[in-house]
């Protein structure tokens, strides 16, 4: 089968990493994967990974009139002008990843109009939205060509159905959790010592890691509110922010204005994160309740790091049965302060027990092999459905 793998990407993130696995599974099945995404920052290394897996690239970037809620014939015509690119490829199937409510819906609309059967991958917990009637009609038309879908968590599945359930009765939505390569994140003491020395982190200091886009959804300012608490001023707890985003400058100003330079550090975007997981003592996520399935937190567990997380449903679904995961009120920084400080003072024997629990949970629940087996079975079922597709 010849499969179009596409997404309306805007940055390198969890969705793009999940597409790597998608391409790997498709190629391992002996099918052909053609990848089409817009350009985004740090894409070069990602394209190299896709190429190494056997995927090839197609430049197809239809005008996104649904995302912009532009309903006139003119805007639809702009998207239509690119349709011949996918018709000419004679695809047997399309995989469309939706990182947000309607982001990528124009691509799905064009694929549907080109009579190519499609599968959806749903990646975020979408908020309820009210759309104009004409946009809803176009969303309905977009979804008509879908033969199957999967969501990365129950929370994502339910949020998508809340928005578009009335248009989805002709296909099922499975849940296939994200997976990570556990072997890629095994803790390395040499890497740990090297980075901590570079960052001037003493052996007896407790380093919290925040790894992700510095954007509204990740709420990095909430993490700073935790670290700004007076209790941390004379503690041995520090926090390392890894990632880029629109909030970076504001965060740096906050740290400087509040005299936190001695306990908050920034590293920017890091391609290979094994080093930073090795250097850290615990992982912190303060994201909104819109995550799909947190990849960085999963990687941290594989590296043996305990997690400090908001008690939102998606985090409890993903990590609630892991003893190394600690949950706090997502709106109360005071609760986090006490929990983090208490944990930073536990014995080395207790830390080793938490590390073992974290790594065991990652290997038994989150390893990429588990995800790939489920995706492989998903495509086996989809290939049968494609035989009866009316297009």
Phi, psi and omega in degrees: 000148177254118190242127172273124177249117189217157181196147177273070186289154174227347181197164176282118183205199184298323181296315181295323178292324177293327178296329175302315179295321179301312179297318180300314180296315181300315181293321179295335177281355183085011177269174180247129180250128177245119188257133179223112176220155174293167175288145175209163183299142180065026182281335188304311182292327178294318179297325177296320179296317179298316180297320180296331178281347180110358179283149175240161188252143175237125178278101179217112185223077182295147178300126188272075184286331179289314179301326180270001179054047177251110194258358183287160181300326182301312183291322176296324180294324177300319177291319181301327182302335181265356187296326183299338178297320181273331176296317181295336181283342179054055179290146174270337185199152173232138172252119182244116177269129179250103180280347179207176194315298179244010181289113186103357183291328176297320177300316179296321178301312181294322178295319178298316180293333177278002177064036176256124177297145186228150168244148179252142168241121186254127194240349182224156175278101187283140172286158174291132180231151175253121183250150173300152184302321181293325177291320178299322178298319180290325175296318178300315178296323179298318185281350183296331182270004182280130178255341179192163179207158168222150175246153183278354175198164177298322180300318179295315180302312183294323180291322178295316179294327177298323180279317192231015186306324183293345180256007188244014186292342183270001176214156179266154175241108176280170172242119177233105183297153174297153176227157179226157178278099186301323182296334183286349186237017177300134183297137181236116184295326179294318176296319180301308183296322182295313182288321180296323176294318180297324181269000182061044175260118182289159181301325184268007177268145185260114186257117174271140180247129170245114185233115180162176179297137178275075186228173182303316185297328182277346178052052179297333179295331176293321177298321177293324176300322177297311184289341180280353181299141183302333182297336182273349186300321181248015179272177176255026181261130175232162179231135178247121176264125177239119181142165177240169177160174186292344182267358187304310184297319179295322179294317178299319179295319180299315180298315181294316183291337182254014175061041184253010184303332184280349182229003177229128183234155179231137180242348183077196182289136178234123182289308181256108188270358182302321182298317184287326175294323179295323184284335186277164176250341178198160182244139180239130168235131179241025186300157171294171179279049179230005176297153175268298174204107191294112181287315183298321178296323177296317179297321179299319177298317180299331178275002178086017181269135169292156183246141169245117192224155171287151185275040179280154186307319184294325179289321178294320177300315185284322191229007187298335182264009179261124182293339180276357179262129181241130187247140181225160177303122184292352181242004185237094181298332180302321181295324179292319182304309181298316182295317181292316180297318179298316182293324183295347183255004182286166185284163178296327177297317178294322178298319179296323179295316177298320180297318179296318178298318181298311183293322178296317180297316181299314183290324184275339185240330195242000184295145184300332180298325178294314179297316182296322177298319181289321177294321179300315177296321178302314181289329174301315179293321181295320182299328176291318180294329181295334181298331182253013180292131187293342182296000000 
